Amino acid sequence: MDSVRWGIIGVGNVTEVKSGPGFQQAERSSLVAVMRRDGEKAADYARRHGVPRWYDDADALIHDDEVDAVYVATPPDSHRDYAVRVLEAGKPVYVEKPMARTTAECEDMVAAAERTGLPLFVAYYRRAMPRFVTVKQLLDDGVIGTVHAVAVHASKPAVIDDGADAPWRVRPEVSGGGHFVDLASHTLDLLDHLLGPVATVTGHATRFGRATLAEDVVSASFQLESGALGSGLWSYGTQEERDEVRILGSAGSLQFSTFGQEPILLTTAEGERRIEAPYPATVQLPLIQAVVDELTGHGACPSTGSSALRTARVVDALLADYRAANGIALP
């Protein structure tokens, strides 16, 4: 392709600022069609964002001859279905994170990409954000020496969730779990990118909230293929709000948050250094540009179906016992 004409399936909140404008802002890229089951909302989105066409039927968008590639921005329970349909229609697909509800669904998506010979990308956009490009460069340059360990600590107060009317993010049948699946998957995927794949992982999950079956506390112990050890603690119902990743090396350490914009803290024998690392205005734009670059022969995208599948396997391993104990049966 010389350029990529995009269609979006599911123009909800995530597409308003975080992602949608990126398809218009990226080089060699344009947004030509959007779809939402509620046609009035699809038409409203198209009007506000200057998109030429809108649909209330996904197949109509998928088979639009002027759509070269499709971004699936629906909740996770429909990711597998839409992604496979796009690939089988002969078009590359870019899917929101988490890639799907379970490893099995992700494997189906990867198999469809391999069967059709088409690329499958996943919106773990932190892999391409300048903030974390900086972290990776520091690690690759050996600034903190050999990495020995990584520790993650994330906590935030509970969100008020009202049972059956709760947001999809805390309904396991839709999202695969709770805020751990939605938020912690970002951190786990980022660590895969920065430090390499997880070799072994064990952990526990439970819940103290009772509005839904979603887990709200998860602990993890893991070892990376590099040999480095890791630990994680995620709690989504505590008074403390914390978002901290610490990477410990033989010659120093790095500390940063996954979701904040405060400076990266680099500590070595020479002392502490704070490195400014703000977010881009459109947070997905760097990854969208990487996707377009790969499709147009100008580069490679760091977030693929294969890399996201590894993250799904870690999430599933940590939630398997909890899901079984609570009767959460997912494909």
N, C-alpha and C positions, 0 to 999 in steps of 0.2 A: 504494500500500500504506500502511496505517496502521502496520504493523510487519512485520518480516521473519522468517519461520521458515526456518532454514538446515538444509541437509544437507551433510555432508562426504564426499567420495570420497577415500579414502586417509588413514587416521588413523595416520600414522607419527610419528616423533620431532618433526617440526616443529610438529605440532598439540598436543603435550602441554602446552607452556608458551607458546611464541611466538605461536601463532595461535588454537588451539581455544578456550581460555577467553574470548577476545575476543568471540566470537559470543554468549556468555552474558552478558558484562559490558557490552556496548554498549547504549545506550538504544534502545528499540523493536526489540529483536532477541532471538531465542532459537535455541538449537540443539536440533533435534528428532529428527535421525536421522544416523547415521554408517554408513559402509560400508568394509569391507576384505575382500579375497578370502579371507583366513583368518578364518572366522566366529568362532572362539574369541577371536581378538585383537580383533575388532570388538565382540563382546559384553563383553569385559573393559574396553575403552575406554568403552563406553556406561555400564557399571556404575560405574566410577571417576569419571566426569565427570557423572553424573546425566543422561544423555541417554535419552529415552524409548524409542527404537527403534534397532535395528541391522540391517544387511544384509550379505550376502556377495556380492551381485549389484548392479552399478552401475545397471543399468536399473530395478531395483526401487526404488532410492532416487530416481532421476531422475523417475520417474513416480508417486512418492508424492504424492497430492493435498494432503497437509499440509506439503509442502516447497515453499516459495516461490522459493528461490534456492539455488544449489549452489556450494560451495567445492571446487575440485579441487586436492588436495594430494599427488598422486602424482608420481613422477619425470617429467622433461620429455618422455620419448618417448611418453607417453600423453596429454599435455595437449591436443593438437589434437583427437584423437578424442573425448575426454570433453567438451571445451568445445563442440564442434559438436553433439554429442548433446544436451547440456543446452539449448543455444539452440534447437535444432529441436524440443525438447519444450515450448518456450514459456516458458523460465525464464532470468532473468539468471544470469551465471556470474562467479565470482571465481577466478582461476587463480594458482597459485604461480609464483614467478619461478625461473629464467628462463621467459619466457612459453612458449617451445617450443625445440626444438633448432636451428631455422633460421628465417631470414626467410620462406621459402616457407610453412612451417607456420604462422607467425604471420599471414601474409597470408590463409591459409585461414580462420583464426579470426576475423579482422576482417571478412572477407567474409560469414561466417555471421552475425555480429552485425548487419551492415548489411542482409542479406537478411531477417532475422527482425525487425529493428527493436528489438532488445533490447540492453541494456548488457553490455559485457564489461570487467571490471576485472582488473588484474594486481597481485600482491602485492609491488610495489616500495614497501614500507611506509616507507622512509626519507623519502619525499616528505611524509608527514604527521607524522613524529615531531617533538615539540617542539624537539629539538636542531637540526634542520635547518629548521624553521619560523623559528627565530631567525636562522639564517644567511641565509635568503632575505629576511627582513625587513630585515636590515642592508644587504644588497645593493640591495634595492628602494628603501630610504631614501637610497641614495647615500653611505653612510658611508665607503666606500673609493673613491668617485668612479667614473669610467668603468673598467670591467674591461678590461684589456689582455691578460692571460694567466692560464693555470691550469696547474699542474703536479701530477701524481699520482705518488707513489712508494709501492709496496706490495711487501713481501717477507716471507716467513716460511719456517721450516725445512720440509723435505720431510715429507710424511705417508707412512708405510710402506704401500705399496699392493702387494698380492700378485696380480699378473697377472689371470687370469680371475675371481679371487675379490675383486678390488678393489671398493671402494665405488662405487656408481653414479655418483657425482659426478666420477669420473676415468675413466669409460668413455664415450668419445665417442658410441658407438651409442645410449646411453641419455640422456646429459646434453647432448650436443652438443660436448663438449670436456672440459676439466679444471677446476681451481680458478679459472682465469681466467673461464670462462663462469659458474661458480657464484657467485664472489665479486666479480670486477671489474665484472660487469654491474650490481651495486648502485651502484657508484661512477659508472659511465658514465650510468646512468639518473638518478642524483641530479644530475649536472652538467647534463643536459638540462633538468631541472626548475629548477635554480638559475640557469643562464646562457643557456638556450635551446638549440635543436637544433644538431647538428654539420652543417656544410655539406660539408666534405671531410675524408677521413681516409686515412692510409697507415700501414703498420707492418710489423712482422716478428714471427714466432712460431717457437719451436723447443722442443726438449725435451732435457734432460740425463738425466732418469730413464728407465729402460727397462722398467718393469713394465707400463705400458700405453702406448697411442698418444697419451695426453693431452698437450697442450702444457703446459710449465711455466715458460716465459719469454716475455713479450710486450712489445713496445715499440710506441708509437703517437705519431704526429704529426698534429694535426688543427687545423682552423679552424672556429670557430663561425659561425653565420649573422650574429651581431653584428659579426664581424670579429676578435674576440679569438682569439689563438693558444693551443694547448694541447699538452702532451706527457704521456706516461704510460709508466711502467715497472713491470711486474708480474713478480715472480719467486717461484716456489713451491718452491724447493729450495736456499735459501741460509741461511747461519748467522744473518744479521741479520733481525730482526723489525721491520718498519716499516709504518706505516699513516698516510700523510700526504697531505693535499690542501692546496695553497696557491693562493689566488686573489689576483692582483696587480692593483691598481687605481691610477688616477692620484693618489689621495689616501690610499692605505693598502693594507693587505693583511689577509686572513683566512687562518688556518691551523686545520685540524681533521682528525680522523680519520673514516673512514667507519664503522668497527666499534668504536672505543673510546668511553670515556665521560669522558675528560679534558676540561678546559675548552676552549672555543673561544678562540683567540688573535687578538685584534684589534689591529693596529698602525697608528697614524696619527701625524701630526705632534705630537700631544699625548702620545704614548708608547704603552705596551702596556697592554692591558686583557684580563683573563681572565674569560670568561663561563661560569659553571657550566652544564652542559647534560647531566644524567644521562638514562639511558634510562627509559622507563616500565616497570613490572613486566611487563606483557604488551606486547611490542614492537609487535605488529601492531594493537593496539587502536585507536590514532588513525586508521589507515587504514580498518580495519573500520567504525569509526563514520562515517567519511566516505562509505563505500559505502552503509551503511544510510541515512545522511542523504539521499543522492541518490535512493535507491529510495523513500524516504518523503516526498520533496519538501521536505526541510529544508536542502539544501545541494548541493554538488557534490564529486565525488571527483577528486583530482589525478592518479590513476594509472589509465589506461585502456588498452585494446588498441591504440589509435592511438599513444599515447606510448611504450608498451613495444615497439611495432613499430620505432620509430626506434632504440631501443637495440639491438634484434636486428640491424638493418642495420649498425650500427657494429661489433658483435661479428663478424658474418659477413665484413665487409670486412677486418678484421684477421686473421682465420683462414683466409681463402679459399686463399691460396697454400700454407699449411701443410697444410691438409686435402688439397689436390690432390697435394702431394708425398708424402704419407704414405698415400694411398689411402683416406682417410676419406670415404666416400660417404654423405651424409645426404639425406633428402627435402627 
